[in-house]
Every structure is written in structure tokens, then in C-alpha cells.
Amino acid sequence: MFPLVLVAFALSHCALAARVCPRPPEVLFATINVDKKVYDVGEEIEYTCRPGFIPNNGQRKYTCLPTGRWPLNTLLCLPQRCPRPGPLQNGKIEAIDSHYQSSISFSCEPGYNLVGTRTSQCMADGKWSGTFPQCQSVTCAPPSIPEFGVLSYRRLKPGNVSHFLDTIVFECVPPLALIGNETATCMANGNWSSIPECRVVTCPTPTGIENGFIEFAVRRTYHYNESVSFGCQPSYVLDGHKHSRCEKTGNWSTKPICRGPCKIPVKKAVVLYNGEKKRVQNDLKEGIRHGETVSFFCKNKEKSCAYTVAAQCVDGNLTLPACFKERGFFSTLVKKDPSDMKPCEDQA
């Protein structure tokens, strides 16, 4: 009798001993509301994701089963995600990812200064830390101007502040010459690209030109930007700018040239001049001016017709067309002048 009681007691004790569950499996980045070494059958636990992590669709609550085991755990705690940052106007944001505790860095393009924090971190609540910075345009202080106020400048944009890439234009008080660049640009380092200077520049008394003259010239030195005018003798043509100006170098700008007229190198001939027939010996005894054109009549013997070839006066030189033949006294009596012949069809 006694042994049977011991066996029954042992079986009952084993059954009771099996009705507990061990510590439930750990879930990465999660905590358990009741943390013990063993749990009774029917006892419930609940997982909670740590700050910065959010649960997936898995189950959070589990009950110790009569078998002494926990149900299959399906919970995952995933890192919190922050929204995509940016954009940063006139700058850039460098980010590897946007998970909890990830960091991003801010920088600005050349010519812009970063105002605010240089980094931000993804927080547990899914928001970026701090306030995002701004990229503000670099400004340049007013340029240093020499004393006596001989150099001045003006802004090309309205306002009293000059920003990155803004341009100003310098001017000198006449008759001083501006030496250097007349424009300056606000650079990325907050300085102006260059500042010119004003100098006294004079040019010697200008000299005349061949076959021409200086209008109302006075024998004196001339200051920068003063000018003189040129003219040509009768029948000569002015080629180039009429005015010559005293330049920053102390020299005069290029002077014009007086181009000479052309004598037509034939004694007698009928030519076309300004669309009309003219006799060289009567109408064009003085020749033609530089740049003007006369057309000579040439004969096509095979077709018994005439055509014209133009010749231009170039500074006293006029070349007769190769086809033109000057007529002698006898030929004028017996042969018809090409200017009186019918024009060739392909030349009409």
C-alpha cells in the first residue's frame, strides 16, 4: 500500500511541475511587462517596443500554454523612420538612410553661408531633431573708394546690399581715366573681384593725315576721352572713323585714311557710270572717286553683241578689264562702238 501512494504522489508532482512556462523568447528592441524566470499556465505577458522602434503586424500578447510552452512569437520591432528630408535651397543634404538614430548633414553651395545646425538626427518620435538650416547668399561690403571721390560705382540691382554674383560698375570723374576692369563681382568669399583706379591720362597734339586735315585742332595736350575730327581734301574719300579719341594708353585711336580718286586710263571710251552712258573724254575727265565703279563695254565677236564688265576705283588704282579694247581713230570710223551694239542675252 505504501509504495502505491508514493508512485501516485510522484506522478502528480511531475504533472504540476510541467504546468509552468520558461522565460519567453527575447524580441530584439522590445521589453516584457512581467519579467520572471517561470510563468504559470494561463499567465499573459505583453511585449512593448523600445523608444525609436515600432511593432510590425505580429502579436504583442502571449499566454503560457498548458503544455508549458509559449505560442510561436511573430513580433518584430522595426526602427522608426523619419520623412525624407529636403530639399535645401542653394545647398545639399547628405543622408545614408532615414531610420531612427541616423544622421544627416547639411552644406551650402559656393557663395552661400549655412545658417543653423550642420547635422540632424532621426528621433524616436519619427521627427528630425532641431530646425533645418538655411543657405543664405554671401554679401559683400561696399567697396573701398579712394579719397577725393574721383571713383564712384553704381549697382545694377536695386537695394543697398550686394549679394553673391551681384555686379557693380565703376566710373571716374572726368577727365580721369579708369584703369582696370570697370565692373566688379561679389565673390563667394565676400570680397569684390577687383577695384580699378583713376589716373590722369594725356595724349600729345595729334598729327594730321595725308591728303587730309584736322578740323578745328588746337596745338595742346589732350585729356583722356577727348577727340578730334578729320576731313579730306576735295576728291578724296575718308576711309575709317571720322573721329580719333585719346585713349587710356595715352595714344590716339586709329586715324582715318584719305583714299585718292582714279583717272580712267583711256583717252576715249563710252562707259556706264551710275547707270548712265558717259564719255570718258568729256564727262569723266576728272576721274571717279575711291569706291566708285564704272562699267566698260566689251565685244563678243562670235555673237555680235556687247556686255559690260565693272571696274572699281581703289585708292587711286583702277584696272581695265582684259576684254576691253580701246578704239583707235580708224576703227571709230569703220566699226560700230560696242556701247551701241545690242547687249548679249546672257549679260542682260
NORZIRA-V253517 format. One line per field, one symbol per residue. ss: DSSP state (h for helix, s for strand, l for the rest). burial: b if it has 24 or more other C-alpha atoms within 12 Angstrom, else e. A space follows every 50 residues. Layout:
BEGIN
ss: ???
burial: ???
END
This chain:
BEGIN
ss: lhhhhhhhhhhhhhhhhllssslllllllssslllllssslllssssssl llssslllllssslllllllllllllssslslllllllllssssslllsl llsssssslllsssslllsssslllllslllllsssslssllllllhhhl sssssllllllsslllssssssllllssslllsssslllllsllllsssl lssllllllllssssllllllsslllssssssllllssslllssssllll lsllllsssllslllllllssssllsssshhhhllllsllllssssssss llllsssssssslsllslllllllllllhhhhhhlllhhhllslhhhl
burial: eeeeeeeeeeeeeeeeeeebbbbbeebeebbeeeeeeebbeebbbbbbbe ebbbbeeeebebbbeeebbbeeeebbbbbbbbeebeeeeebbbebeebbb bbbbbbbbeebbbbeeebbbbbbbebbbbeebbbbebbbbebbeeeeeee bbbebeeeeeebbbbbbbbbbbeeebbbbeebbbbbbbebbbbebbbbbb bbbeebbbbeebbbeeeeeeebbbbbbbbbbbeebbbbbeebbbbbbbeb bbbebbbbbbbbbbbbeebbbbbeeeebbbeeebeebbbbbbbbbbbbbb eeeebbbbebbbbbbbebbbeeebebeeeeeeeeeebbbeeeeeeeee
END
